[in-house]
Amino acid sequence: MLDRENIHRRIIELEVEHRDLDAVIDVMANEVRREELQLRRLKKRKLQLKDHITLLRMQLIPDIPA
């Protein structure tokens, strides 16, 4: 398991990539001749990043005994 500092660092890296993809998707979506397949792939990657970020954030939450 990664330590907290490494998890925070990785979350930041993934958030930057997520924002970059968002910008690229916006530009591509507004193009007259857009590549639909490439656009779908970018959107899928963006969702994967969001899921990964969520999982990493969950690792930062301490376990609470039931």
Protein Blocks (a to p, Z undefined) as FASTA:
>chain_A
ZZfklmmmmmmmmmmmmmmmmmmmmmmmmpmbdcfklmmmmmmmmmmmmmmmmmmmmmmp
ccddZZ
